[in-house]
Amino acid sequence: MDKLYANLGLATVISRLEPDRAPSADATYLRRQLRQIEAAMPAFNLDPSIAHLAAEIAAFDEALTVDRRVALIMLIVASMVALSEGSTRLPVTGPQAVEPLARILGPLCGAAEAGEDRERAAEMAHAIARVLDEGAASAVIARSPDDYRPLLYLPPFIYHQRIRIAEVRLADRLRSLLQAEGALSTAHETAAAVADVCDRPHWIDGREIKLSSEQRDAVRDAAIRRLAIISGGPGTGKTSIVLAIVRLLARLGIAPAEIALAAPTGKAAHRMGESLRDGLAQVREPAPADRQIIAARVEPLTMHRLLGFSPARGVFLHHRNNPLPAKVVIVDECSMLDLNLMQRLAAALKPQARLVLIGDADQLPSVAAGAVFRDLVAAVADGDDHAESRICTRLTQSYRMNQADESGRAIFDFAQRINQGALSAADQPPPLPERETPGALRFAGVELIDTTRCSIDEFLDHWYTEKIRDREIDALAGKVYPYGENGFDHQSSAELQRVQDHAAASRILCATRVLATGAERINAALHRRATAAANRASDPVGFLPGEPIMIVRNDYDRNLFNGDQGIIARVKRPDGSESAMAVFTHGNRCEAFHISSIGEGLELCYATTIHKAQGSEFDAVAIVMPERTLPLLTRELLYTAVSRARKSVVLVGSIETIRAAIGRKGTRYCGLAELLRVADAQG
């Protein structure tokens, strides 16, 4: 510990902070508190060097006593923990600060016994309140938004100054969109254009896709409002709405080149583009406007690409002084948008541009700070009862889970229970039928395997046998596929696609990457089972033919995006050489890539984190719960995981952990909704 402590440079910080006359007891106390903060950081999924950074920031104010300095350092660290958890501010004084401060300060204060953490946390919270109430640490903490300091205290919240600025700027820009006149045409012309889109539906797998009344409302609103918000759960037809909105806009005079489509991740943007192209190709009687869109080949981009981000320079091409050329920007999967990226997008819009935001307000918010989409939906909720004043359209009908089917209905009902925070032991029939052994699983509806009675390895054995192994698929995965200058031939592509479809039909979802119940450990365990079943060692690259893989970082050169899923296959190239390659489907064809060229951007994906699974859907999912409750285990996390499934959900863990997750609503302390409501009330 002392060596690591020295490497962090904390000893240097401490010696610099200690006055010559400081008693040794004060130095010892300061050193002990900093070491404890360092030791507590992994519990918050943060690097121990955060302790060093907080001490450096506190050093800006040289006149503090040791007690006040420790309180200031604790406040800085608590604000960083809150920021890492997605909050844009943290309550630090008053009644609403008691619970969040107790949760964060307990580990930071180094409580050794149960109950002691709350006592020590309460003492430190009082010390922090004294620093704030007395106006101490003025070199670090501003008390007015006009004063620039690292932190800003606007009772009862502490902010990071840069986050507060972004939040205020975003609220100002969104307010201007909300208040602006936005109709593209007359009500009669808009209604006629909507009707024409609906009269020329597209088809998927021989099935006509008709817009429901709520979907029609959402499409129409995109043409009559400068800011249109569409929120819907999994499978509620949000992708079909994107296609319909683009078709409507073209009918109302917006050229396809003036429409920008975007999503937070490469995977979501790629899927958005495929859905748009496939839908347009299957409009039975396309109008001239539809043909115009097809010819334009509108291509969705990631948000960073849309805004022209330069990784080398760390700057964006488009901003307030160089706005986007688009007249309309449509963004999908908005629940994943963080505050900074959303603020940059809003700032980069032309003065008369319109913005359409589509997502699921009940899903997991962004990994980074902010819950922008959720806050925006909450802020505009008032007045939504009347169509003429509606800003946000809510989609309620799910097409993913077939509610006419018993299994689909069970999943839908359980997802609703999670969303409502309701799981009672008295429910009849029980929403979580428990299976005594993995062998008793029916893989239909929602089922529970309690790991207090059955080990996770026993479950993995059964999952591997039932969901991964398949004699016919194994035979296809074991073949060597010729790959010529024009790629795979038709038969090879069809066979490889069957292997991919099998791999993509089921997935294990985990709350974390690490820990015994994390995705890394489960992927390694299933890889060992695959190696044993094949009676062979894995390839030097660490993968076996037929294994499912995932891209974990964007690779624009190869058109591979974070979250893309494929398989490993043995490939024979024109020169006669054979090797294992990564195979992904692009459009209607399979493409092979050298594993070494992708490098660390490739991982196994028998299992993945719930965050990574956002936007995906599977026939069957198994949700492996942590062995103990964790702060990140929330209602939203579980809802997102359950709603990935069409036919089967298996919860693997204790019922107590599941109840704890459902009972814990993810709390992000953000100010966007409040800023919008206050401005609206004043206006």
C-alpha positions as CSV (number, residue, x, y, z in Angstrom):
1,M,0.0,0.0,0.0
2,D,2.8,2.5,0.9
3,K,4.5,1.9,-2.5
4,L,1.2,2.4,-4.4
5,Y,0.5,5.4,-2.2
6,A,3.9,6.9,-3.0
7,N,3.3,6.2,-6.8
8,L,0.2,8.3,-6.6
9,G,2.2,11.3,-5.3
10,L,-0.1,11.7,-2.3
11,A,2.8,11.9,0.1
12,T,4.0,15.0,-1.9
13,V,0.6,16.5,-1.7
14,I,0.3,15.9,2.0
15,S,3.8,17.4,2.7
16,R,2.8,20.5,0.7
17,L,-0.5,20.9,2.5
18,E,1.1,20.6,6.0
19,P,2.2,23.9,7.5
20,D,5.6,23.8,9.3
21,R,3.9,24.2,12.6
22,A,1.3,21.4,12.0
23,P,1.3,18.8,14.8
24,S,2.2,15.3,13.7
25,A,-1.3,14.1,14.7
26,D,-2.8,16.3,12.0
27,A,-0.5,15.0,9.4
28,T,-1.3,11.4,10.4
29,Y,-5.0,12.1,10.3
30,L,-4.8,13.7,6.8
31,R,-2.7,10.8,5.5
32,R,-5.0,8.2,6.9
33,Q,-8.1,9.8,5.4
34,L,-6.5,10.1,2.0
35,R,-5.4,6.5,2.1
36,Q,-9.0,5.4,3.0
37,I,-10.4,7.4,0.1
38,E,-7.9,5.7,-2.2
39,A,-8.9,2.2,-0.8
40,A,-12.6,3.0,-1.3
41,M,-12.5,4.0,-4.9
42,P,-12.8,0.5,-6.5
43,A,-16.2,0.1,-4.7
44,F,-17.4,3.0,-6.9
45,N,-15.7,1.7,-10.0
46,L,-13.2,4.6,-9.9
47,D,-9.4,4.7,-10.1
48,P,-7.6,5.2,-6.7
49,S,-5.9,8.3,-8.3
50,I,-9.1,10.2,-7.7
51,A,-7.9,10.7,-4.1
52,H,-4.8,12.4,-5.5
53,L,-6.8,14.6,-7.8
54,A,-9.2,15.7,-5.0
55,A,-6.2,16.5,-2.8
56,E,-4.7,18.6,-5.6
57,I,-7.9,20.5,-6.1
58,A,-8.3,21.1,-2.4
59,A,-4.7,22.5,-2.3
60,F,-5.9,25.6,-4.3
61,D,-7.1,26.9,-0.9
62,E,-4.0,27.0,1.3
63,A,-5.6,28.5,4.4
64,L,-7.8,25.6,5.6
65,T,-7.4,23.8,8.8
66,V,-6.8,20.0,8.5
67,D,-10.4,19.2,9.5
68,R,-11.8,21.6,6.9
69,R,-9.3,20.3,4.3
70,V,-10.4,16.7,4.9
71,A,-14.1,17.8,4.6
72,L,-13.3,19.6,1.4
73,I,-11.5,16.6,-0.1
74,M,-14.4,14.4,0.9
75,L,-16.8,16.8,-0.8
76,I,-14.8,16.8,-4.0
77,V,-14.5,13.0,-4.1
78,A,-18.3,12.7,-3.4
79,S,-19.0,15.0,-6.3
80,M,-16.8,12.9,-8.6
81,V,-18.5,9.7,-7.4
82,A,-21.9,11.3,-8.2
83,L,-20.7,12.4,-11.6
84,S,-19.4,8.9,-12.4
85,E,-22.8,7.5,-11.5
86,G,-24.5,9.8,-14.0
87,S,-25.6,12.7,-11.8
88,T,-25.0,16.3,-12.9
89,R,-25.3,17.6,-9.3
90,L,-25.3,16.2,-5.8
91,P,-27.4,17.3,-2.8
92,V,-25.0,18.0,0.0
93,T,-27.1,20.0,2.5
94,G,-30.7,19.7,3.8
95,P,-32.9,16.6,4.2
96,Q,-32.5,15.3,0.7
97,A,-28.7,15.1,1.1
98,V,-28.9,12.5,4.0
99,E,-29.3,9.3,2.0
100,P,-26.9,10.0,-1.0
101,L,-24.2,11.4,1.3
102,A,-24.5,8.5,3.7
103,R,-24.1,6.0,0.8
104,I,-21.0,7.7,-0.6
105,L,-19.3,8.9,2.6
106,G,-19.6,5.7,4.5
107,P,-17.0,3.8,2.5
108,L,-14.9,7.0,2.1
109,C,-14.7,7.3,5.9
110,G,-13.5,3.7,6.4
111,A,-16.2,2.4,8.7
112,A,-15.2,-1.0,10.0
113,E,-18.5,-2.3,11.5
114,A,-22.1,-2.4,10.4
115,G,-23.9,0.8,11.4
116,E,-20.6,2.6,12.0
117,D,-20.6,3.8,8.3
118,R,-23.8,5.9,8.8
119,E,-22.4,7.4,12.0
120,R,-19.1,8.4,10.5
121,A,-20.8,9.5,7.3
122,A,-23.2,11.7,9.3
123,E,-20.2,13.3,11.1
124,M,-18.5,14.0,7.8
125,A,-21.7,15.4,6.3
126,H,-21.9,17.8,9.2
127,A,-18.3,18.9,8.6
128,I,-19.0,19.4,4.9
129,A,-22.1,21.5,5.7
130,R,-20.0,23.7,8.1
131,V,-17.5,24.4,5.3
132,L,-20.3,25.3,2.9
133,D,-22.4,27.4,5.4
134,E,-19.3,29.3,6.6
135,G,-18.3,30.2,3.0
136,A,-14.9,28.5,3.5
137,A,-12.8,27.1,0.6
138,S,-13.7,30.1,-1.6
139,A,-10.8,29.3,-3.9
140,V,-12.4,26.0,-4.8
141,I,-16.2,26.5,-4.3
142,A,-18.2,29.3,-6.1
143,R,-21.4,30.5,-4.6
144,S,-22.7,32.2,-7.7
145,P,-22.9,30.9,-11.3
146,D,-21.0,34.0,-12.4
147,D,-17.9,33.0,-10.3
148,Y,-15.8,30.4,-12.0
149,R,-14.4,27.8,-9.6
150,P,-14.0,24.0,-9.9
151,L,-17.2,23.5,-7.8
152,L,-20.4,25.5,-7.6
153,Y,-22.6,25.5,-4.5
154,L,-26.2,26.4,-5.2
155,P,-28.1,25.1,-2.1
156,P,-28.7,22.3,-1.6
157,F,-26.6,21.1,-4.5
158,I,-22.9,21.0,-5.4
159,Y,-22.1,21.1,-9.1
160,H,-19.1,20.8,-11.2
161,Q,-18.9,24.2,-12.9
162,R,-18.5,22.8,-16.4
163,I,-21.4,20.4,-16.0
164,R,-23.7,23.2,-14.8
165,I,-22.7,25.4,-17.7
166,A,-23.6,22.6,-20.2
167,E,-26.9,22.0,-18.4
168,V,-27.9,25.6,-18.6
169,R,-26.9,26.0,-22.2
170,L,-28.9,22.9,-23.2
171,A,-32.0,24.1,-21.3
172,D,-31.8,27.5,-23.1
173,R,-31.5,25.8,-26.5
174,L,-34.3,23.3,-25.9
175,R,-36.5,26.1,-24.5
176,S,-36.1,28.0,-27.8
177,L,-37.2,24.9,-29.7
178,L,-40.1,24.3,-27.5
179,Q,-41.4,27.8,-27.8
180,A,-40.9,28.2,-31.6
181,E,-43.5,27.9,-34.2
182,G,-42.8,24.7,-36.1
183,A,-45.5,23.6,-38.6
184,L,-44.0,22.8,-42.0
185,S,-47.3,23.2,-43.7
186,T,-51.0,23.6,-43.1
187,A,-52.8,21.1,-41.0
188,H,-54.7,19.9,-44.1
189,E,-51.6,19.3,-46.1
190,T,-49.8,17.6,-43.2
191,A,-52.8,15.3,-42.7
192,A,-52.9,14.4,-46.4
193,A,-49.2,13.6,-46.4
194,V,-49.5,11.4,-43.3
195,A,-52.4,9.6,-45.0
196,D,-50.4,9.0,-48.1
197,V,-47.5,7.5,-46.1
198,C,-50.0,5.2,-44.4
199,D,-51.7,4.3,-47.7
200,R,-48.3,3.1,-49.0
201,P,-47.0,0.9,-46.2
202,H,-43.8,-1.1,-46.3
203,W,-43.6,-4.8,-45.7
204,I,-41.3,-7.0,-43.6
205,D,-41.2,-10.8,-44.2
206,G,-44.4,-10.6,-46.1
207,R,-46.2,-8.7,-43.4
208,E,-47.7,-5.3,-44.0
209,I,-46.5,-2.8,-41.4
210,K,-49.4,-0.5,-40.6
211,L,-49.0,2.5,-38.3
212,S,-51.1,2.5,-35.2
213,S,-53.0,5.7,-34.1
214,E,-50.3,6.6,-31.6
215,Q,-47.6,6.0,-34.2
216,R,-49.4,8.3,-36.6
217,D,-49.5,11.0,-33.9
218,A,-45.8,10.7,-33.4
219,V,-45.1,11.0,-37.2
220,R,-47.4,14.0,-37.5
221,D,-45.8,15.8,-34.6
222,A,-42.4,15.7,-36.3
223,A,-43.9,17.9,-39.0
224,I,-45.7,20.4,-36.7
225,R,-43.1,20.9,-33.9
226,R,-39.6,22.2,-33.9
227,L,-38.9,19.7,-31.1
228,A,-40.7,16.4,-31.2
229,I,-40.1,13.8,-28.6
230,I,-41.2,10.1,-29.0
231,S,-40.8,7.7,-26.1
232,G,-41.7,4.1,-26.3
233,G,-40.7,0.8,-24.7
234,P,-39.0,-2.1,-26.5
235,G,-40.7,-3.3,-29.7
236,T,-43.1,-0.4,-29.9
237,G,-42.3,0.4,-33.5
238,K,-39.8,3.3,-33.0
239,T,-37.8,2.2,-36.0
240,S,-40.9,2.1,-38.3
241,I,-41.6,5.7,-37.1
242,V,-38.2,6.9,-38.3
243,L,-38.9,5.6,-41.8
244,A,-42.4,7.1,-41.8
245,I,-41.1,10.5,-40.5
246,V,-38.5,10.7,-43.3
247,R,-41.1,9.8,-45.9
248,L,-43.5,12.4,-44.5
249,L,-40.8,15.2,-44.5
250,A,-40.0,14.4,-48.1
251,R,-43.7,14.9,-49.0
252,L,-43.7,18.2,-47.3
253,G,-40.8,19.6,-49.2
254,I,-37.7,18.7,-47.1
255,A,-35.1,17.3,-49.4
256,P,-33.5,14.0,-48.2
257,A,-30.1,15.7,-48.2
258,E,-31.5,18.2,-45.6
259,I,-32.4,15.3,-43.2
260,A,-29.7,14.1,-40.8
261,L,-30.1,10.7,-39.1
262,A,-28.0,9.9,-36.0
263,A,-27.6,7.6,-33.0
264,P,-25.3,7.5,-30.0
265,T,-23.4,4.4,-31.1
266,G,-22.2,2.9,-34.4
267,K,-24.2,-0.2,-33.9
268,A,-27.5,1.8,-33.4
269,A,-26.7,4.0,-36.4
270,H,-25.9,1.0,-38.6
271,R,-29.1,-0.7,-37.5
272,M,-31.1,2.5,-38.2
273,G,-29.7,2.6,-41.7
274,E,-30.4,-1.0,-42.5
275,S,-34.0,-0.6,-41.3
276,L,-34.5,2.5,-43.4
277,R,-33.1,0.9,-46.6
278,D,-35.0,-2.4,-46.1
279,G,-38.2,-0.5,-45.4
280,L,-37.9,1.7,-48.4
281,A,-37.1,-1.3,-50.6
282,Q,-40.3,-2.9,-49.6
283,V,-42.8,-0.1,-50.1
284,R,-45.1,-1.7,-52.7
285,E,-46.1,1.4,-54.5
286,P,-43.5,4.1,-53.8
287,A,-44.4,7.7,-54.4
288,P,-42.0,10.1,-56.1
289,A,-41.0,11.3,-52.7
290,D,-40.1,7.8,-51.7
291,R,-38.0,7.3,-54.9
292,Q,-36.2,10.6,-54.1
293,I,-35.2,9.2,-50.6
294,I,-34.1,5.9,-52.1
295,A,-31.9,7.7,-54.7
296,A,-30.4,10.0,-52.0
297,R,-29.2,7.0,-49.9
298,V,-29.5,8.8,-46.6
299,E,-27.0,7.3,-44.3
300,P,-27.3,7.5,-40.5
301,L,-24.2,8.5,-38.6
302,T,-22.9,8.3,-35.0
303,M,-23.4,11.5,-33.1
304,H,-19.6,12.1,-33.1
305,R,-19.4,11.7,-36.9
306,L,-22.4,13.9,-37.4
307,L,-20.8,16.7,-35.4
308,G,-17.4,16.1,-37.0
309,F,-15.4,15.1,-34.0
310,S,-11.7,14.9,-34.5
311,P,-10.1,12.4,-32.1
312,A,-6.6,13.7,-32.9
313,R,-7.5,17.3,-32.0
314,G,-10.3,16.6,-29.5
315,V,-12.6,19.2,-31.2
316,F,-15.9,19.2,-33.0
317,L,-16.3,20.6,-36.6
318,H,-19.9,21.7,-36.0
319,H,-20.9,24.0,-33.2
320,R,-22.8,27.3,-32.7
321,N,-20.6,29.2,-35.1
322,N,-20.5,26.5,-37.7
323,P,-23.9,24.8,-37.5
324,L,-25.0,21.6,-39.2
325,P,-26.5,22.1,-42.7
326,A,-29.5,19.9,-41.9
327,K,-33.0,21.3,-41.6
328,V,-34.1,18.3,-39.6
329,V,-32.0,16.1,-37.3
330,I,-33.6,12.8,-36.2
331,V,-31.8,10.9,-33.3
332,D,-32.6,7.4,-32.3
333,E,-31.8,5.6,-29.0
334,C,-31.8,8.9,-27.1
335,S,-31.8,7.3,-23.7
336,M,-28.1,6.7,-24.3
337,L,-27.3,10.4,-24.9
338,D,-25.3,12.1,-22.2
339,L,-25.5,15.7,-21.2
340,N,-22.4,17.0,-23.0
341,L,-23.1,15.3,-26.3
342,M,-26.7,16.4,-26.3
343,Q,-25.7,20.0,-25.5
344,R,-23.2,19.9,-28.4
345,L,-25.9,18.7,-30.8
346,A,-28.4,21.3,-29.7
347,A,-25.8,24.1,-30.0
348,A,-24.9,22.9,-33.5
349,L,-28.4,23.1,-34.9
350,K,-29.2,25.9,-37.3
351,P,-31.6,28.6,-35.9
352,Q,-34.6,27.3,-37.9
353,A,-33.7,23.6,-37.7
354,R,-36.1,21.0,-36.1
355,L,-35.1,18.1,-33.9
356,V,-36.8,14.7,-33.4
357,L,-35.7,12.7,-30.4
358,I,-36.7,9.0,-30.1
359,G,-36.0,6.7,-27.3
360,D,-37.2,4.9,-24.2
361,A,-37.4,7.1,-21.1
362,D,-37.7,4.0,-18.8
363,Q,-34.5,2.4,-20.1
364,L,-31.0,2.8,-18.7
365,P,-29.7,6.3,-19.2
366,S,-26.3,7.1,-20.6
367,V,-23.2,5.8,-19.1
368,A,-21.8,9.4,-18.8
369,A,-23.4,12.2,-16.8
370,G,-27.0,13.1,-17.4
371,A,-30.4,11.5,-18.0
372,V,-31.3,13.9,-20.7
373,F,-34.0,12.0,-22.5
374,R,-35.8,11.0,-19.2
375,D,-35.6,14.5,-17.9
376,L,-36.9,16.0,-21.1
377,V,-39.8,13.6,-21.2
378,A,-40.6,14.5,-17.5
379,A,-40.3,18.2,-18.1
380,V,-42.8,18.3,-21.0
381,A,-45.3,15.8,-19.4
382,D,-47.6,18.5,-18.3
383,G,-50.1,19.3,-21.1
384,D,-49.6,16.0,-22.8
385,D,-53.3,15.1,-22.3
386,H,-54.3,17.2,-25.2
387,A,-53.2,16.5,-28.8
388,E,-52.9,20.1,-29.6
389,S,-50.4,20.8,-26.8
390,R,-48.6,17.4,-26.9
391,I,-44.8,17.7,-27.1
392,C,-44.0,14.1,-26.3
393,T,-45.8,11.1,-27.9
394,R,-45.7,7.9,-25.8
395,L,-45.9,4.6,-27.6
396,T,-47.5,1.9,-25.5
397,Q,-48.2,-1.1,-27.7
398,S,-45.3,-3.6,-27.9
399,Y,-44.8,-5.7,-31.1
400,R,-41.7,-7.5,-29.8
401,M,-43.4,-9.7,-27.2
402,N,-46.4,-11.4,-28.7
403,Q,-49.0,-10.8,-26.0
404,A,-51.3,-13.3,-27.6
405,D,-48.7,-15.9,-26.7
406,E,-48.5,-17.0,-23.0
407,S,-44.7,-16.6,-22.9
408,G,-44.6,-13.2,-24.5
409,R,-47.4,-12.0,-22.3
410,A,-45.5,-13.2,-19.2
411,I,-42.4,-11.3,-20.2
412,F,-44.4,-8.1,-21.0
413,D,-46.3,-8.3,-17.6
414,F,-43.1,-8.9,-15.7
415,A,-41.4,-5.9,-17.4
416,Q,-44.3,-3.7,-16.4
417,R,-44.1,-4.9,-12.8
418,I,-40.4,-4.0,-12.8
419,N,-41.2,-0.6,-14.2
420,Q,-43.8,0.0,-11.5
421,G,-41.4,-1.3,-8.7
422,A,-43.9,-4.1,-7.8
423,L,-43.0,-7.7,-7.0
424,S,-45.0,-9.1,-4.2
425,A,-44.7,-12.6,-2.7
426,A,-48.5,-12.7,-2.7
427,D,-48.8,-12.4,-6.5
428,Q,-50.9,-15.2,-8.0
429,P,-49.9,-16.7,-10.2
430,P,-46.3,-15.9,-9.1
431,P,-44.5,-13.7,-11.7
432,L,-41.3,-15.6,-11.0
433,P,-41.9,-19.4,-11.1
434,E,-38.9,-21.0,-9.5
435,R,-37.3,-24.1,-11.0
436,E,-35.5,-26.4,-8.6
437,T,-32.8,-27.4,-11.1
438,P,-31.6,-26.0,-14.4
439,G,-32.9,-29.2,-16.0
440,A,-36.5,-28.2,-15.0
441,L,-36.3,-24.9,-17.1
442,R,-38.9,-24.7,-19.8
443,F,-37.3,-21.6,-21.5
444,A,-40.7,-20.0,-21.8
445,G,-41.9,-16.8,-20.1
446,V,-40.1,-15.8,-17.0
447,E,-38.4,-18.3,-14.7
448,L,-36.0,-18.2,-11.7
449,I,-33.0,-20.3,-10.9
450,D,-32.1,-19.5,-7.3
451,T,-28.3,-19.7,-6.9
452,T,-28.6,-20.2,-3.2
453,R,-29.7,-23.7,-4.1
454,C,-28.0,-24.2,-7.4
455,S,-24.5,-23.1,-8.5
456,I,-24.0,-20.8,-11.4
457,D,-21.7,-23.4,-13.0
458,E,-24.6,-25.9,-13.0
459,F,-26.7,-23.4,-14.8
460,L,-24.0,-22.7,-17.3
461,D,-23.7,-26.4,-18.0
462,H,-27.4,-26.6,-18.9
463,W,-27.4,-23.3,-20.8
464,Y,-24.5,-24.5,-22.9
465,T,-26.2,-27.8,-23.7
466,E,-29.6,-26.3,-24.5
467,K,-28.8,-22.9,-26.1
468,I,-25.3,-23.1,-27.5
469,R,-24.7,-26.7,-28.6
470,D,-26.6,-27.9,-31.7
471,R,-25.4,-30.9,-33.8
472,E,-26.3,-29.3,-37.1
473,I,-24.8,-25.9,-36.2
474,D,-21.7,-27.5,-34.9
475,A,-21.2,-29.3,-38.2
476,L,-21.6,-26.0,-40.1
477,A,-19.2,-24.2,-37.7
478,G,-16.6,-26.9,-38.2
479,K,-16.4,-26.4,-42.0
480,V,-13.8,-24.5,-43.9
481,Y,-15.4,-21.8,-46.1
482,P,-13.7,-20.5,-49.3
483,Y,-13.4,-16.8,-49.5
484,G,-12.7,-15.4,-52.9
485,E,-12.2,-11.9,-54.3
486,N,-15.9,-11.4,-54.3
487,G,-16.3,-12.8,-50.8
488,F,-18.2,-15.9,-49.9
489,D,-20.3,-17.8,-52.4
490,H,-24.1,-18.0,-51.9
491,Q,-24.1,-21.4,-50.2
492,S,-21.3,-20.4,-47.8
493,S,-23.0,-17.1,-46.9
494,A,-26.3,-19.0,-46.2
495,E,-24.6,-21.5,-44.0
496,L,-22.6,-18.9,-42.1
497,Q,-25.7,-16.8,-41.6
498,R,-27.4,-19.9,-40.0
499,V,-24.6,-20.1,-37.6
500,Q,-24.8,-16.4,-36.8
501,D,-28.6,-16.6,-36.4
502,H,-28.2,-19.5,-33.9
503,A,-25.6,-17.5,-31.9
504,A,-27.7,-14.4,-31.9
505,A,-30.9,-16.1,-30.7
506,S,-29.9,-16.3,-27.1
507,R,-27.6,-14.3,-24.8
508,I,-26.5,-14.2,-21.1
509,L,-26.8,-10.7,-19.7
510,C,-24.7,-9.5,-16.7
511,A,-24.8,-6.5,-14.5
512,T,-21.0,-6.1,-14.7
513,R,-18.0,-7.1,-16.7
514,V,-16.1,-8.2,-13.6
515,L,-16.9,-10.2,-10.5
516,A,-17.8,-13.9,-10.4
517,T,-21.1,-13.1,-12.1
518,G,-19.6,-10.8,-14.7
519,A,-19.5,-11.1,-18.5
520,E,-15.7,-11.8,-18.6
521,R,-15.9,-14.7,-16.2
522,I,-19.0,-16.3,-17.9
523,N,-17.5,-15.9,-21.4
524,A,-14.3,-17.6,-20.2
525,A,-16.4,-20.4,-18.6
526,L,-18.4,-21.1,-21.7
527,H,-15.3,-20.9,-23.9
528,R,-13.7,-23.7,-21.7
529,R,-16.9,-25.8,-22.3
530,A,-16.7,-25.2,-26.0
531,T,-13.0,-26.2,-26.0
532,A,-13.7,-29.4,-24.1
533,A,-16.7,-30.2,-26.3
534,A,-14.6,-29.8,-29.5
535,N,-11.9,-31.9,-27.9
536,R,-9.3,-29.5,-29.1
537,A,-7.3,-26.5,-28.0
538,S,-8.5,-23.0,-29.1
539,D,-6.8,-21.2,-31.9
540,P,-3.8,-19.1,-31.0
541,V,-6.1,-16.1,-31.4
542,G,-8.1,-17.4,-28.5
543,F,-11.4,-18.2,-30.3
544,L,-13.0,-21.4,-31.7
545,P,-15.0,-21.7,-34.9
546,G,-18.6,-21.0,-34.3
547,E,-18.1,-18.9,-31.2
548,P,-20.1,-15.6,-31.0
549,I,-18.0,-12.4,-31.0
550,M,-18.7,-8.7,-30.5
551,I,-16.9,-5.5,-31.7
552,V,-16.2,-3.3,-28.6
553,R,-14.9,-0.2,-30.4
554,N,-15.8,1.5,-33.6
555,D,-13.7,0.6,-36.6
556,Y,-14.7,3.0,-39.4
557,D,-12.2,1.7,-41.9
558,R,-13.8,-1.8,-41.8
559,N,-17.4,-0.5,-41.2
560,L,-17.5,-2.4,-37.9
561,F,-19.1,-0.7,-35.0
562,N,-19.2,-1.0,-31.2
563,G,-21.8,-3.7,-30.4
564,D,-21.7,-5.5,-33.8
565,Q,-22.0,-9.2,-33.4
566,G,-20.6,-12.0,-35.5
567,I,-18.9,-15.4,-35.3
568,I,-15.5,-17.0,-35.8
569,A,-15.2,-19.3,-38.9
570,R,-12.4,-21.2,-40.6
571,V,-11.8,-19.5,-43.9
572,K,-9.7,-20.5,-47.0
573,R,-8.4,-17.6,-49.0
574,P,-7.5,-17.6,-52.7
575,D,-3.9,-18.3,-52.0
576,G,-4.9,-21.6,-50.3
577,S,-4.1,-20.5,-46.8
578,E,-6.5,-21.2,-44.0
579,S,-7.1,-19.5,-40.7
580,A,-9.8,-18.5,-38.2
581,M,-11.4,-15.2,-39.2
582,A,-14.1,-12.9,-37.8
583,V,-17.3,-13.0,-39.9
584,F,-20.0,-10.3,-39.8
585,T,-23.1,-9.7,-41.8
586,H,-23.3,-6.5,-43.8
587,G,-26.6,-6.1,-45.6
588,N,-27.3,-9.4,-47.3
589,R,-23.7,-10.7,-47.4
590,C,-21.2,-12.1,-44.9
591,E,-17.7,-10.5,-44.8
592,A,-14.6,-12.0,-43.2
593,F,-11.9,-10.0,-41.4
594,H,-8.5,-11.0,-40.0
595,I,-8.7,-11.2,-36.3
596,S,-5.3,-9.7,-35.8
597,S,-6.4,-6.6,-37.8
598,I,-9.3,-6.0,-35.3
599,G,-7.1,-6.7,-32.3
600,E,-8.4,-5.8,-28.9
601,G,-11.6,-4.5,-30.4
602,L,-13.0,-8.0,-30.5
603,E,-14.4,-10.1,-27.6
604,L,-16.4,-13.2,-27.0
605,C,-20.1,-12.6,-26.5
606,Y,-21.7,-15.7,-25.1
607,A,-22.4,-13.1,-22.3
608,T,-22.4,-9.3,-22.4
609,T,-23.3,-6.5,-20.0
610,I,-26.8,-5.2,-19.9
611,H,-25.5,-1.8,-21.0
612,K,-24.0,-3.4,-24.1
613,A,-27.3,-5.2,-24.9
614,Q,-29.3,-2.0,-25.2
615,G,-31.1,-1.8,-28.5
616,S,-30.7,-5.6,-29.1
617,E,-33.4,-8.3,-28.9
618,F,-33.1,-12.1,-28.5
619,D,-35.5,-15.0,-28.4
620,A,-34.1,-16.0,-25.0
621,V,-32.0,-14.2,-22.3
622,A,-30.5,-15.4,-19.1
623,I,-29.9,-12.5,-16.6
624,V,-27.2,-13.4,-14.1
625,M,-27.6,-11.4,-10.9
626,P,-24.6,-10.4,-8.8
627,E,-24.1,-12.5,-5.6
628,R,-24.8,-9.4,-3.5
629,T,-26.7,-6.2,-4.2
630,L,-24.7,-3.5,-5.8
631,P,-25.5,0.3,-6.2
632,L,-25.7,-0.2,-10.0
633,L,-28.3,-2.9,-9.6
634,T,-31.5,-0.9,-10.2
635,R,-35.0,-1.2,-11.6
636,E,-33.9,0.4,-14.9
637,L,-31.1,-2.1,-15.3
638,L,-33.4,-5.1,-14.8
639,Y,-36.1,-3.6,-16.9
640,T,-33.7,-3.1,-19.8
641,A,-32.4,-6.7,-19.5
642,V,-35.9,-8.4,-19.3
643,S,-37.2,-6.3,-22.2
644,R,-34.5,-7.7,-24.5
645,A,-36.3,-11.0,-24.7
646,R,-39.1,-12.2,-27.0
647,K,-39.9,-15.6,-25.6
648,S,-37.8,-16.6,-22.6
649,V,-36.2,-14.9,-19.6
650,V,-34.3,-16.9,-17.0
651,L,-33.3,-14.9,-13.9
652,V,-30.2,-16.5,-12.3
653,G,-29.7,-15.4,-8.7
654,S,-31.4,-15.0,-5.4
655,I,-35.0,-13.7,-5.1
656,E,-33.7,-11.2,-2.5
657,T,-31.3,-9.6,-4.9
658,I,-34.0,-9.4,-7.6
659,R,-36.4,-7.8,-5.2
660,A,-33.7,-5.3,-4.1
661,A,-33.0,-4.4,-7.7
662,I,-36.7,-3.8,-8.4
663,G,-37.0,-1.8,-5.2
664,R,-34.1,0.5,-6.1
665,K,-35.0,3.1,-8.6
666,G,-31.9,4.5,-10.3
667,T,-31.5,8.0,-8.9
668,R,-29.6,10.6,-11.0
669,Y,-29.5,14.0,-9.5
670,C,-29.9,16.3,-12.6
671,G,-31.2,19.8,-13.1
672,L,-32.4,19.8,-16.7
673,A,-36.0,19.1,-16.0
674,E,-36.1,21.7,-13.2
675,L,-34.5,24.4,-15.4
676,L,-37.1,23.8,-18.2
677,R,-40.0,23.8,-15.7
678,V,-38.9,27.0,-14.0
679,A,-38.4,28.7,-17.3
680,D,-41.8,27.6,-18.5
681,A,-43.4,28.8,-15.4
682,Q,-41.7,32.2,-15.7
683,G,-42.6,32.4,-19.4
